[in-house]
Amino acid sequence: MEAILSSNFADFGNGPRRAITFPMFGDGIFTQDGEPWKHSRDILRPQLFHRQYENLDVFKVPLDDLLSALPEKSGIVELQSLFFRYTLDVTTAFLFGDSIRSLKSSDNATENVFAGAFDQAQAYVAKRFRLSDLYWFIGGREFQDACKMVHQFADKVIDQNLAKDTTAGNQNRYIFLKSVAKSCPDREALRGQIINILAAGRDTTACMLSWTLHPHVMEKLRAEIAQLPPIEEVDRAALRDMKYLQNIMKENAEIFRPERWDEDLPMNQEPTLQKWGYLPFNGGPRICLGMDFALTEVAYTIVRILQRYPIIKLPNGERVDVISTMRKLARSFTSSLRDSLKIRPRTRALTSDEVESPQAIKEERATLTTVFEGEDPLVDIVAVHGLNGDAFRTFTAEKTGKFWLGDSDMLPRDLKGQCRVLTFSYPASVASILGRTSSDRILQHATTLVAELVADREVTGALERPIIFLCHSLGGIIVKRALIYSASRTGKMIEHIHSIYVSTYGILFFGTPHQGSSKANLATFAQRMVALVPSKVVDTDSQLVSALQESSEVLQDITDNFVPMMKRFRICFFWEQEKTSLGVKWDYVVTENSAAPILDNTDRAGLRNDHRNMCRFATRVSPGYSLVAATVLRYSREAPGTITRRWVSEREILTSMRKQEAMELIKGGGEMSGGKAKQ
């Protein structure tokens, strides 16, 4: 690569690239070789120097338009199409001094026609590239018309902007078009340069933004963003100092692990490798002139989006999937997503009033999310949060933002990637779990957990894969109820529901109240859980505290029904070793005796943390992490053989049940016939 792009650069020309792209791009820096290319390079290099956008002003209006196009509170939005319009607005603002503001004028026929023609022409160019020397097979009237529309739009915008009187505005304001026009008096050549830069500035940056918002890194990135000064004071230099953000932008969409760039990589140990080991912006004399502009644009955009939306999730039913990413690429000139990029952003966390409302509980309906998937997973690890918890926050270290369940340097690394990690999110407010209808609510969450798991495992062809549950606090009650429910569903038409019970091998309980606690103790536990949330939440339901006694009976009944099946699972109990602030005092939310009863053939251990933080590990050396990781690893190794044998046995049992049911039907039918005959 170094020889082709640098030391022997003069020996390698564009080949057929000029002929392939010329109908659309015209005579510009991407289609030129030799002296014309050097001349274009000399013209464009100073125009893209970072002083032209150091204060980020060129990005601000388009970014405000982008944020205005996103939902104010919550809702599903398709981002990739918005990113393409946003980068078009940024690029036109930089090139012409004013953005065409396509995000504000989505119904503007001129902009829509141009964008459609631009996409269509580029699609043809991409097809021509794939045919190389046979590019001339691809063309025709449709391609020519699309190129003509692109040229007409560029000519129109050039004429309008060159004719503008700048005396009424800021004469010192930098405008790319006017600066380039001074060195490029030929109108067709000027149009060619503008279209070349427009293509580079719009599509590549929009694609980079589409691939960058990965959920595994959001929490850690948010922690870094929180250290920034007020957004009005942020400039290019501040963005470049954000080390983790810079690492994220370097990352590969196929194996998303930004931490690699902080490691002592082999390519950093030798100057040539260091220079030529990272080539997304090309290298040598043809290295992208707009690299710094693009990285600054992406960095600023990500910061503003994450500041606006503290919560960004996938739509219900969609999962995190970074495996086989090439199958997701569109057949286009750049690496855009073949399908849409849909997310559910929220401008803020729900208030206590909203959390307690039926509307909010409905919005926060249960979802199952895959946060890590190895190439050949042997087990499914399913994490379930507790009361007032969250599928991600419960398992994320507050200071570092490390989400140890999905971070490739944490649990997936210890399991050598041979796992799939999922989180189950459900309405977990006080009113959605405890109270006079707690029995119904817990059953709803439990049956939904089973249904979501069954559906996901059927779709992925993994119905018999072993399951290991990780449960925090009352999440353990949900899992117990789910297994009780699954165990009972043995009918012919609902055997798929029974599969979760059959496939479950191990359960790790973190601070879950178990047997050994009296109903009074369980009521005390529930009251302590209420003490962990703002008083306003409790005040919204004056009957809530009085209903806790009834809830404690529900929890005890679930525990009593779960005890007979405990010997079927490998179980590890963890208890909190530090007290939690409960407002007026410090105390254990769940005592050791309740969280970790001493039972035969079960593991138990204390974790040096309070109830809130006992599932949060910032690093691999955090207190308790090795205990948890080793337990999961041990169960993961044991599970495949045991579950395979269990399924063989279970099929025999179910087959026997079906035969027995058939015999009873035949017998019943015979008795009915006999009775009629006697009559």
Secondary structure, 3 states (H helix, E strand, C coil): CHHHHHHCHHHCCCCCHHHHHHHHHCCCCCCCCHHHHHHHHHHHCHHHCHHHCCCCHHHHHHHHHHHHHCCCCECCEEHHHHHHHHHHHHHHHHHHCCCCCCCCCCCCHHHHHHHHHHHHHHHHHHHHHHHHHHHHHCCHHHHHHHHHHHHHHHHHHHHHHHCCCHHHCCCCCCCHHHHHHHHCCCHHHHHHHHHHHHHHHHHHHHHHHHHHCCHHHHHHHHHHHCCCCCHHHCCHHHHHCCHHHHHHHHCCCCCCCHHHHHCCCHHHCCHHHHHHCCCCCCCHHHCCCCHHHHHHHHHHHHHHHHHHCCEEECCCCCCCCCCCHHHHECCCCCCCECCCCEEEEECCCCCHHHHHCHHHHHHCCCEEEEEEECCCCCEEEEEECCCCCCCCHHHECCCCCCECCCCCCCHHHHCCCCEEEEEEECCCCHHHHCCCCHHHHHHHHHHHHHHHHHHHHHHCCCCCCCEEEEEECCHHHHHHHHHHHHHHCCCHHHHHHHHHHHHEEEEEEECCCCCCCCHHHHHHHHHHHHHCCCHHHHHCCCCHHHHHHHHHHHHHHHHHHHHHHHHHCEEEEEEECCCEECCCCEECCCCHHHHCCCCCCCEEEEECCCCCCCCCCCCCCCCCHHHHHHHHHHHHHHHHHHHHHHHHHHHHHHHHHHHHHHHHHHHHHHHHHHHHHHC
